[in-house]
Amino acid sequence: MSETIQSVKGMNDVLPDEAAAWEFFEETVRAWLRRYGYRQIRMPILERTDLFVRSIGEVTDIVEKEMFTFTDRLNGDDLTLRPEGTASCARAAIQHSLLYAGPQRLWYSGPMFRHERPQKGRYRQFHQFGVEALGLTGPDIDAELIIMGARLWRDLGLANIELEVNTLGDAEARARYRARLIHYLETHQDGLDEDARRRMHTNPLRVLDSKNPQMQALIEAAPRMLDDLDEPSLKHFEDVQRLLRNAGVEYRINTRLVRGLDYYNRTVFEWVTTELGAQGTVCAGGRYDGLVAQIGGKPAPAAGFAMGVERLIALLPGGSREVPPLAPDVYVVWSGEAAEPHAWRVAEQLRDAGMDVTMHAGGGSFKSQMKRADGSGAPFAVIIGDDEAAAGEVTLKPMRDQREQVRVRAEDVPALVKG
């Protein structure tokens, strides 16, 4: 016997009973995005590798260790399964000249891919909703993106999600801070782990994001980005905070919040929870004003965020997470040579009337078919035998109460079922 083929490690199936919760989540998110005026964009799963090297940063963990990259056998192109969506969205906006029509509020959803060690809340194929506001400057759009998140948690009934914010300043301030931070790390090399020593000169801000408990005191004593901020960046950050306070959104300034992607500047934020263990970030983003120019477009301001679908579904209250599977309105049971074509016609007629219909398939006795009808969760069975076919009628049997079954015309079924 051949060995049973399993799914790729870290790439999970979503089974029908689980998919009901995903549908609830996705429908809630789509309605929320419409209320804020965001429109959907869909990008390919595969992109040229250079897009992510140039946008995310060549010395980031994602580019160095986590991307699924391969060479196209037909033309030798270097291709990558997308590890995140912001770069793809910006690339699409440039390629199709979307910003010539003015600022764009866009959203997308779908699978992302990172070659990580699978654990709860961290998978090799994971799903995100991404929200991007392109061509808009100023603190108001930063605040809107954060306030949107606060509303979504209410819509989903989620609790215990807290907001952390920080600012990375502009390029000159970051350069000054980077030099001070490198000097600090160089004088404390004995307290750095191997990963931090490797990053110290190439990507020193990422050292601040280390989760190594033995380094936390050293990180806490490091210089702060806020001390190197230029006046416009500081004013921008203060205005974001003012707008959040006016909206009643509580937050905490985390001066060690740097995000793992090189394209961020000024405002960065994370929504975090303690209910998912080590994988506590459920939504994160910020401003990335240099990205559009960095990948070949005309300079344009931009801000956005992405949220992890698997992590947020894991936080749904039990009632939302255990959404019952959708049942058909009717289950069509049939038996007999003349009954078969009549059953097909009736099923399509009922679907034309807007009903959800499951028609029995696979044969079986009348008793076994009724058992399937009951197991489907349908409130009614539509029973068709040769007698019903000859009369052009059906027998409508209630499955969830003690009412009597009735013989009716097929066109009468929708009113009786929905009445």
TIFIPA-939880 format. One line per 4 residues: number of its first residue (from 1); their letters; for each residue x, y, z of N, C-alpha, C. Coordinates in steps of 0.05 Angstrom, whole numbers. Each point is the difference from the previous one (the first is absolute). Example, Ala and Ser with C-alpha at 12.3 -4.5 7.8 and 13.67 -1.06 7.14 Angstrom:
2
1) AS) 264:-114:156:-18:24:0:18:24:0; -7:21:-14:16:24:1:-15:22:14
***
This chain:
419
1) MSET) 17:-24:0:-17:24:0:18:25:0; -8:20:-16:16:25:-2:-3:16:26; 22:14:7:-1:17:24:-20:22:-4; -16:6:21:-20:21:-1:14:27:-1
5) IQSV) -8:16:-19:12:27:-4:-13:19:20; 16:14:15:-9:20:20:5:28:-11; -13:20:13:5:28:-7:28:8:7; 10:21:-12:27:10:6:0:11:28
9) KGMN) 20:-5:16:2:9:27:-3:30:2; -18:9:17:-5:28:4:-19:12:-20; -12:-17:-18:-20:9:-19:-25:-17:5; -21:13:12:-22:-15:12:-25:1:-17
13) DVLP) -15:-22:2:-27:-1:-12:-20:14:19; -20:14:-12:-22:10:15:-24:-17:-7; -9:-16:19:-22:-19:-5:-27:13:1; -21:-13:-12:-26:13:-2:-11:11:26
17) DEAA) 3:-14:22:-11:10:26:16:25:9; 26:1:-6:16:23:8:-5:23:-19; -6:-6:-25:-4:21:-21:-23:18:7; -20:-10:15:-23:17:8:10:24:16
21) AWEF) 19:-4:18:10:23:16:16:19:-18; 15:-11:-20:15:17:-18:-20:17:-16; -23:-12:-9:-19:16:-15:-12:22:17; -6:-6:25:-10:21:18:20:22:2
25) FEET) 25:-7:5:21:20:3:3:17:-26; 2:-13:-22:4:14:-26:-23:18:-7; -24:-9:5:-24:17:-6:0:25:18; 7:-4:26:1:23:19:21:20:-9
29) VRAW) 24:-10:-9:21:18:-8:-7:15:-25; -12:-14:-20:-7:14:-25:-21:22:5; -19:-5:18:-20:21:6:14:23:14; 18:-5:17:15:21:15:16:17:-20
33) LRRY) 14:-13:-19:16:15:-19:-18:18:-18; -23:-10:-8:-18:17:-16:-8:25:16; -4:-3:26:-9:24:15:21:22:1; 25:-8:-5:22:20:0:8:8:-28
37) GYRQ) -13:-10:-21:5:8:-27:24:-13:-13; 8:-23:9:23:-14:-12:-10:-20:-21; 15:-1:-22:-8:-17:-23:20:-23:-3; -10:-22:-10:17:-24:-2:18:1:-25
41) IRMP) 25:-10:4:19:-5:-21:10:-28:3; 5:-14:-21:10:-28:1:27:-1:-15; 20:-10:13:27:-2:-12:8:-29:-2; 20:-6:-18:9:-28:-3:14:-10:26
45) ILER) 0:-26:4:14:-12:22:30:0:-6; 8:-3:-25:28:0:-8:9:28:-9; 23:9:9:11:25:-9:30:-4:-6; 12:19:-14:29:-1:-4:14:4:27
49) TDLF) 20:-16:5:13:1:26:11:28:6; 9:14:-20:12:26:4:-19:20:13; -27:-4:-5:-19:17:13:2:0:30; 3:-24:11:2:-2:30:28:7:10
53) VRSI) 20:-6:-15:27:8:8:3:30:3; -11:14:-20:2:29:0:-19:13:20; -23:-12:5:-20:13:18:4:-8:29; 1:-26:5:1:-9:28:28:5:12
57) GEVT) 21:-3:-16:27:4:9:17:-25:-2; 23:2:-12:17:-23:-6:10:-14:24; 3:15:23:11:-13:24:-21:-4:21; -26:-2:-8:-21:-7:19:-2:-31:2
61) DIVE) -12:-9:21:-4:-29:3:-17:-12:-23; -20:15:-8:-18:-10:-21:16:-6:-25; 16:19:-10:15:-4:-25:23:-20:4; 13:2:23:24:-17:4:-8:-30:4
65) KEMF) -22:-5:15:-5:-27:9:-28:-11:-6; -19:17:-5:-28:-10:1:-15:-1:-27; 12:10:-21:-16:1:-25:2:-27:-15; -22:-8:-13:-1:-23:-18:7:11:-28
69) TFTD) 25:-4:-8:10:12:-25:10:-23:-18; -5:3:-26:9:-20:-19:5:13:-27; 14:-14:-18:5:10:-27:-20:-12:-19; -12:17:-16:-19:-9:-20:15:-16:-21
73) RLNG) -8:-25:-4:15:-18:-19:-3:8:-29; -20:17:-6:-4:7:-28:18:24:-8; 2:20:17:15:23:-8:22:9:20; 3:-15:21:21:7:20:-6:22:19
77) DDLT) -25:10:0:-7:22:18:1:-10:29; 8:17:18:1:-6:29:-27:9:11; -16:-20:10:-27:5:9:-3:-8:29; -19:13:14:-5:-5:28:-30:0:6
81) LRPE) -8:-20:16:-27:1:11:-2:23:20; -20:17:-3:0:25:15:1:-6:30; 18:13:15:1:-2:29:-17:21:14; -9:20:-15:-17:21:11:-13:14:-24
85) GTAS) -20:17:5:-15:11:-22:5:29:-7; 13:16:18:3:28:-5:16:6:-25; 23:-14:-3:17:5:-23:-15:-7:-26; -15:-22:0:-16:-7:-24:-21:21:-6
89) CARA) -13:10:21:-21:21:-5:13:25:-11; 23:9:11:13:23:-11:9:-4:-29; 11:-24:-5:8:-7:-27:-23:2:-20; -24:-10:8:-23:0:-17:-9:29:-5
93) AIQH) 1:17:21:-9:28:-3:18:15:-19; 26:-6:1:19:12:-19:-5:-10:-28; -1:-27:-3:-3:-12:-27:-25:9:-15; -22:4:15:-25:7:-12:-8:30:4
97) SLLY) 20:16:9:-3:29:2:-25:8:17; -5:-15:21:-24:6:16:1:27:13; 24:9:8:2:25:14:-5:25:-17; 0:-4:-27:-6:23:-17:-29:8:3
101) AGPQ) -17:-18:10:-28:7:5:-4:12:27; 21:3:16:-2:11:26:6:-21:21; -2:7:26:6:-19:21:-18:-25:-2; 11:-22:10:-13:-26:-2:-2:-12:28
105) RLWY) -24:-8:8:-5:-17:24:-5:-28:-10; 18:-19:5:-1:-26:-11:1:-22:22; -11:-23:-6:3:-23:17:3:-26:-16; 12:-20:11:4:-25:-13:0:-22:22
109) SGPM) -3:-24:-9:1:-23:19:11:-24:-15; 10:-19:15:10:-25:-12:24:-11:15; 11:-22:-11:22:-14:13:27:15:-5; 16:-1:21:28:9:-1:18:-24:8
113) FRHE) 26:2:-6:17:-24:4:27:9:12; 7:-14:22:26:5:12:11:-27:10; 25:-5:-5:12:-26:7:9:2:29; -19:-4:19:6:2:28:-4:-27:14
117) RPQK) 8:-1:25:-5:-25:15:-29:1:9; -17:-18:-9:-28:1:6:-5:-3:30; -18:17:10:-10:-2:28:-27:13:1; -13:-2:23:-27:12:2:1:30:-7
121) GRYR) -16:8:-19:-1:28:-8:22:9:-19; 17:-19:-9:21:7:-19:3:-23:-19; -8:5:-25:-1:-22:-20:16:8:-25; 5:-20:-16:15:6:-25:-18:11:-22
125) QFHQ) -25:-9:0:-21:14:-16:-19:12:21; -4:26:0:-18:13:18:-16:20:-16; -21:10:12:-19:18:-15:-1:27:13; -2:20:-17:-1:28:10:-22:15:-14
129) FGVE) -11:20:14:-14:22:-13:20:24:2; 4:13:-22:17:24:-1:-15:24:-8; 6:23:12:-14:25:-5:22:21:-6; -2:13:-23:20:20:-8:-13:26:-9
133) ALGL) 10:22:10:-9:27:-8:23:13:-14; -2:2:-27:21:11:-16:-5:28:-9; 20:17:1:-2:28:-9:-11:19:20; -2:-9:25:-10:17:22:21:6:20
137) TGPD) 5:26:6:20:7:20:-14:11:25; 15:5:20:-12:11:25:-8:-21:20; -3:9:25:-6:-19:22:-28:-11:-1; -19:13:-15:-27:-9:1:-4:-28:-11
141) IDAE) 14:-6:-22:-3:-27:-11:13:-21:18; 22:7:13:12:-19:20:-21:-6:22; -12:21:10:-20:-4:21:-24:-15:-10; -9:5:-24:-23:-15:-11:6:-30:-1
145) LIIM) 23:-7:-9:7:-28:-2:0:-14:28; 8:15:20:0:-12:27:-28:-1:11; -15:22:-4:-28:1:10:-17:-22:-13; 6:-5:-26:-14:-22:-13:3:-26:15
149) GARL) 25:-6:9:5:-25:14:-17:-1:25; -1:22:15:-16:0:25:-29:-6:-5; -11:10:-22:-28:-7:-7:-3:-29:-7; 19:-11:-15:-2:-28:-9:0:-19:24
153) WRDL) 17:6:20:0:-18:23:-28:1:14; -13:23:0:-27:2:11:-20:-16:-17; 2:3:-26:-18:-15:-18:3:-30:3; 24:-9:5:5:-29:3:-4:-10:28
157) GLAN) -5:19:19:-3:-9:28:26:-8:13; 23:11:-8:25:-8:11:8:18:23; 12:-12:20:9:15:23:30:-5:5; 12:15:18:28:-5:8:19:4:-24
161) IELE) -5:19:-17:19:8:-21:8:28:6; 26:5:3:11:26:7:16:12:-22; 1:26:-1:14:15:-21:26:10:10; 22:-5:-16:26:12:5:7:17:-24
165) VNTL) 11:24:5:8:18:-22:28:10:5; 13:8:-22:26:12:1:4:16:-25; 22:15:-2:7:14:-24:30:-6:-6; 5:-4:-26:28:-5:-9:12:25:-12
169) GDAE) -15:22:-1:11:24:-11:4:-2:-30; 14:20:-11:6:1:-28:29:-10:-5; 9:0:-25:25:-13:-7:24:12:16; 2:26:2:23:12:13:0:-6:30
173) ARAR) -23:1:12:-2:-7:29:8:-29:5; -10:-18:-18:7:-28:2:30:-4:-3; 12:14:-18:29:-3:-4:15:8:25; -8:23:12:13:8:25:-4:-20:22
177) YRAR) -24:-10:2:-6:-19:22:15:-27:-6; 1:-7:-25:13:-26:-7:30:1:9; 13:23:-5:28:3:8:3:-2:30; -18:14:15:1:-1:29:-5:-29:11
181) LIHY) -19:-13:-13:-7:-27:9:23:-20:-5; 13:2:-24:23:-17:-6:22:4:20; 6:25:6:21:6:20:-7:-13:27; -25:2:8:-9:-12:26:3:-30:-1
185) LETH) -8:-13:-22:1:-29:-2:30:-9:-1; 16:15:-13:29:-7:-2:13:0:28; -9:18:17:11:2:27:-12:-21:19; -20:-15:-9:-13:-20:17:-1:-27:-15
189) QDGL) 20:-5:-16:0:-25:-16:-1:-25:17; 12:1:23:0:-24:17:-28:-9:8; -19:19:0:-27:-7:8:-18:-7:-23; 10:0:-25:-16:-5:-23:1:-30:-7
193) DEDA) -22:-11:-10:0:-27:-10:10:0:-28; 3:-24:-12:12:-2:-26:-16:15:-22; -26:-2:2:-17:13:-19:3:30:1; 1:12:24:4:28:4:27:10:-10
197) RRRM) 21:-16:5:26:8:-11:1:0:-30; -15:-19:-12:-1:-1:-29:-15:24:-11; -21:10:14:-16:22:-10:12:27:8; 19:1:17:8:25:13:7:22:-20
201) HTNP) 13:-7:-22:8:20:-19:-18:1:-25; -13:-22:-6:-17:-1:-24:-28:10:5; -12:-8:23:-28:7:6:-3:4:30; 13:20:12:2:2:29:-27:4:14
205) LRVL) -20:13:-14:-26:4:12:-14:-26:7; 6:-21:-15:-12:-26:5:9:-12:26; 24:8:9:10:-10:26:-20:8:22; -13:23:-2:-19:9:20:-24:-17:1
209) DSKN) -5:-16:-21:-24:-17:-1:5:-28:10; 24:-5:10:8:-26:9:-18:-9:23; -8:-26:0:-16:-11:22:17:-16:20; 27:1:-4:18:-14:18:-2:12:28
213) PQMQ) -9:-14:20:-4:12:27:26:9:12; 23:-12:-8:26:8:12:9:27:-11; -12:10:-21:8:25:-12:-19:23:7; -21:-5:15:-21:21:4:10:24:15
217) ALIE) 17:-5:21:10:23:15:18:17:-17; 17:-13:-17:18:15:-18:-17:16:-20; -21:-12:-11:-17:14:-19:-15:23:13; -9:-4:24:-15:21:14:18:25:5
221) AAPR) 26:-5:4:18:22:5:11:13:-25; -7:-10:-23:10:11:-26:-11:28:-5; 14:16:-17:-10:26:-7:-28:-2:-12; -16:22:2:-27:0:-10:-2:16:-25
225) MLDD) -16:-11:-19:-4:14:-25:-12:28:4; -18:2:20:-14:26:5:20:22:5; 23:-6:11:20:21:6:13:11:-25; -2:-14:-23:13:10:-25:-20:10:-20
229) LDEP) -26:2:8:-20:8:-19:4:29:-10; -5:4:-25:-1:27:-11:-28:12:7; -2:26:-1:-24:14:9:-25:-9:-16; 1:-2:-27:-24:-9:-15:-10:-28:9
233) SLKH) 19:-18:4:-7:-27:8:-13:0:27; 12:15:18:-11:1:28:-28:12:-1; -4:22:-16:-27:12:-2:-20:-20:-12; 9:-15:-20:-17:-20:-12:-9:-21:20
237) FEDV) 18:-9:16:-6:-20:20:-18:11:22; 5:24:8:-18:13:20:-28:3:-10; -3:7:-26:-26:3:-12:-15:-27:-2; 15:-21:-7:-13:-26:0:-11:-7:28
241) QRLL) 16:5:20:-9:-6:28:-24:17:7; 0:25:-8:-23:17:6:-26:-11:-13; 2:-8:-24:-23:-11:-14:-10:-26:13; 19:-17:9:-8:-25:14:-14:7:26
245) RNAG) 11:19:15:-13:8:25:-28:11:-5; -3:16:-21:-26:11:-6:-20:-21:-7; 9:-22:-12:-17:-23:-8:-4:-19:23; 13:4:23:-3:-18:22:14:-26:-3
249) VEYR) 21:0:-16:16:-25:-4:23:0:19; 2:-19:17:22:-2:19:24:-12:-13; 24:9:8:25:-9:-12:22:2:20; 22:-13:-7:25:1:16:23:6:-20
253) INTR) 17:19:7:23:5:-17:22:-21:7; 8:-15:-20:21:-20:3:24:9:-16; 19:12:13:23:11:-14:18:-21:-13; -5:-26:6:16:-21:-13:-14:-12:-24
257) LVRG) -24:10:-6:-15:-11:-23:12:11:-26; 12:-18:-16:13:9:-25:-11:-13:-25; -16:-22:3:-10:-15:-23:23:-14:-15; -6:-21:-14:21:-16:-12:6:6:-29
261) LDYY) -11:21:-11:3:6:-28:13:27:-3; 19:3:-19:16:24:-2:-16:24:-10; -23:-4:-13:-13:22:-14:-15:19:19; -3:-6:25:-16:17:18:15:26:7
265) NRTV) -16:21:4:10:26:11:-22:12:17; 7:18:17:-19:14:17:-17:-20:16; -27:2:-2:-18:-16:17:3:-30:-5; 3:-15:21:-3:-29:-1:-18:-9:23
269) FEWV) -14:-22:-3:-18:-8:21:-5:-30:-1; -7:-12:22:-7:-28:2:-24:-3:19; -19:-17:-7:-21:-9:18:9:-27:11; 2:-3:26:12:-24:12:-19:-11:21
273) TTEL) 3:-26:5:-16:-14:20:18:-19:15; -8:-7:25:14:-19:16:-13:-28:-2; -21:-3:-16:-15:-25:0:10:-20:-21; 21:7:-15:9:-19:-20:29:-9:5
277) GAQG) 9:3:24:28:-8:6:20:19:-13; 21:-12:-12:22:15:-11:-9:17:-25; -20:-10:-14:-9:14:-25:-22:20:7; 8:21:14:-20:18:11:-9:23:-18
281) TVCA) 14:5:-22:-8:22:-18:-21:-10:-20; -23:13:0:-22:-8:-18:-4:19:-23; 11:24:3:-4:20:-21:23:20:3; 13:8:-22:23:18:2:3:16:-26
285) GGRY) 11:24:3:5:16:-24:13:26:6; -4:19:-17:11:27:3:3:15:-26; 16:21:1:4:17:-24:25:-9:-14; -1:1:-27:23:-9:-17:3:19:-24
289) DGLV) 6:25:5:0:20:-20:20:-4:-23; 22:-15:6:20:-3:-21:-3:-24:-18; -19:-17:6:-2:-26:-14:-6:3:-29; -19:17:-7:-9:2:-28:24:8:-18
293) AQIG) 16:20:9:23:8:-15:22:-22:0; 2:-14:22:20:-20:4:-2:-23:-21; -25:-5:-8:-4:-22:-20:-6:11:-28; 6:25:-4:0:11:-28:-23:19:-6
297) GKPA) -17:7:19:-21:19:-6:7:28:6; -18:18:-7:3:28:8:-5:3:30; 16:14:15:-3:2:29:-29:6:8; -9:-15:20:-28:3:9:-1:-9:29
301) PAAG) -14:15:17:-4:-9:28:-18:-25:1; 3:-15:21:-17:-25:3:1:-9:28; -21:-15:8:-2:-12:26:-19:-23:-2; 3:-20:19:-18:-23:-1:6:-19:22
305) FAMG) -14:-22:-1:4:-21:20:-9:-27:-11; 9:-21:14:-10:-27:-7:-8:-14:26; -19:-18:-2:-9:-15:24:-1:-30:-7; 8:-16:20:1:-29:-4:-27:-13:5
309) VERL) -10:-13:-21:-27:-12:2:0:-23:20; 19:-18:-2:0:-23:18:1:9:30; 16:20:5:2:9:28:-26:13:10; -12:16:-17:-24:13:9:-24:-19:2
313) IALL) -1:-20:-17:-21:-20:2:3:-16:26; 26:-5:8:5:-14:25:-10:16:24; -2:27:-3:-10:17:22:-30:4:1; -14:-9:-21:-29:4:-1:-13:-12:24
317) PGGS) -21:13:11:-15:-13:21:-10:-27:-9; -4:-19:19:-7:-27:-7:-24:-2:-19; -20:17:5:-24:-1:-17:5:7:-29; 19:19:-4:7:8:-28:18:-20:-13
321) REVP) 18:-13:17:19:-19:-11:-14:-26:-8; -22:-6:14:-14:-25:-5:-25:5:-16; 3:14:-22:-23:6:-17:-11:-26:-12; -26:-6:3:-10:-24:-11:2:0:-31
325) PLAP) 5:-23:-12:1:-1:-29:-27:8:-12; 1:13:-23:-24:9:-14:-16:-25:-9; -26:0:6:-18:-21:-8:-15:9:-25; -7:-19:-18:-16:8:-23:-29:6:9
329) DVYV) -14:14:-16:-29:5:6:-16:-26:-2; 7:-16:-20:-14:-26:-4:20:-21:-10; -7:-25:7:16:-22:-10:-20:-17:-17; 8:-4:-26:-18:-14:-18:5:-30:0
333) VWSG) -20:-15:8:0:-30:1:-16:-10:-23; 10:-19:-15:-15:-10:-23:4:-30:-4; -20:-13:-11:3:-29:-6:-20:-7:-22; 10:-12:-21:-17:-9:-22:10:10:-26
337) EAAE) -6:-14:-21:10:7:-27:-11:26:-9; -26:4:4:-12:26:-8:7:22:19; 6:-7:25:6:20:20:26:14:-5; 19:-14:-12:27:12:-3:0:26:-17
341) PHAW) -10:0:-25:0:25:-15:-17:22:13; -22:-8:13:-16:19:13:15:13:24; 15:-16:14:16:10:23:21:20:-10; 13:-6:-22:20:19:-11:-14:27:-7
345) RVAE) -23:-2:-13:-14:25:-8:-9:16:25; -10:-14:20:-10:14:24:24:13:14; 22:-14:3:24:11:13:8:26:-13; 2:0:-26:8:25:-15:-21:22:3
349) QLRD) -25:-8:-1:-22:19:3:2:14:28; 5:-16:20:3:12:27:24:18:2; 22:-8:-13:24:17:0:-5:26:-14; -16:-1:-22:-7:24:-15:-16:19:19
353) AGMD) -14:-11:19:-16:16:19:17:10:23; 26:-5:-1:18:10:21:4:-18:24; -7:-25:-3:3:-19:22:26:-15:-2; 11:-8:24:23:-17:1:-10:-29:1
357) VTMH) 9:-16:-20:-12:-27:-4:23:-20:-1; -2:-21:16:17:-23:-4:-17:-23:-10; 9:-11:-23:-15:-22:-12:15:-26:6; -14:-20:8:13:-25:7:14:-12:-24
361) AGGG) 24:-11:5:15:-13:-21:12:-25:12; 6:-20:-17:13:-24:9:-19:-23:6; -25:2:-7:-19:-22:4:-7:-5:29; -12:-23:5:-7:-7:27:-30:-2:4
365) SFKS) -8:-13:21:-28:-4:6:-13:26:9; -27:0:1:-14:24:9:9:6:29; 3:-21:17:7:4:28:28:13:2; 19:-10:-16:27:11:2:1:29:-11
369) QMKR) -17:6:-20:-1:27:-10:-11:19:21; -21:-9:14:-12:17:21:21:5:22; 16:-20:6:21:3:20:20:22:-9; 7:0:-26:18:20:-10:-14:28:1
373) ADGS) -26:1:-6:-14:25:1:0:11:28; -4:-17:20:1:9:28:28:10:8; 20:-15:-9:28:7:7:9:26:-14; -13:8:-21:8:25:-14:-7:25:15
377) GAPF) -18:-3:20:-9:24:15:-23:15:-14; -9:-9:-23:-21:14:-15:-26:-1:17; -14:22:1:-26:0:14:-22:-15:-14; 3:-5:-26:-20:-14:-15:12:-20:-19
381) AVII) -13:-22:-5:6:-18:-21:-21:2:-22; 9:1:-25:-18:-1:-23:2:-28:-11; -23:-15:2:0:-28:-6:-14:-4:-27; 13:-14:-18:-11:-4:-27:1:-30:-7
385) GDDE) -23:-11:-5:-2:-27:-10:-14:1:-27; -5:-24:-11:-13:0:-27:-28:12:1; -14:-3:23:-27:12:2:2:30:-1; 18:12:15:4:29:-1:8:9:-27
389) AAAG) 17:-15:-13:9:7:-27:-23:1:-20; -18:-20:2:-23:-2:-18:-19:23:4; -2:10:25:-18:22:6:13:27:-3; 27:0:-5:14:26:-1:2:14:27
393) EVTL) 1:-16:21:0:11:27:24:-11:16; 1:8:26:21:-10:18:-14:-4:27; 12:-16:17:-8:-2:28:20:16:17; -10:19:15:17:17:17:-3:-10:29
397) KPMR) 23:-10:11:0:-11:27:17:17:19; -13:12:21:16:14:20:18:-19:15; 26:7:4:19:-17:13:7:8:29; -8:23:8:8:10:26:-23:4:20
401) DQRE) -24:-6:-9:-23:1:18:-20:-22:-7; -23:0:13:-19:-22:-3:-23:6:-19; 3:21:-16:-21:6:-20:-3:-22:-21; -24:-3:-10:-5:-20:-20:13:7:-27
405) QVRV) 8:-20:-15:9:4:-27:-23:7:-18; 5:15:-22:-22:8:-18:9:-4:-29; -20:-5:-17:6:-3:-28:-7:26:-14; 20:12:-14:-4:27:-11:14:1:-28
409) RAED) -6:21:-14:14:5:-25:28:11:7; 20:-5:-17:27:8:5:2:31:4; -16:15:-15:2:29:1:-11:11:27; -15:-17:15:-10:8:26:21:-4:23
413) VPAL) 21:-15:-6:19:-8:21:14:24:13; 11:20:-16:14:22:13:-16:15:21; -26:5:-7:-16:15:19:-6:-16:25; -3:-26:-2:-6:-17:23:25:-3:17
417) VKG) 24:-2:-12:24:-3:15:8:25:14; -3:23:-13:9:25:11:-22:14:16; -24:-10:-2:-22:11:15:-2:-10:28
***
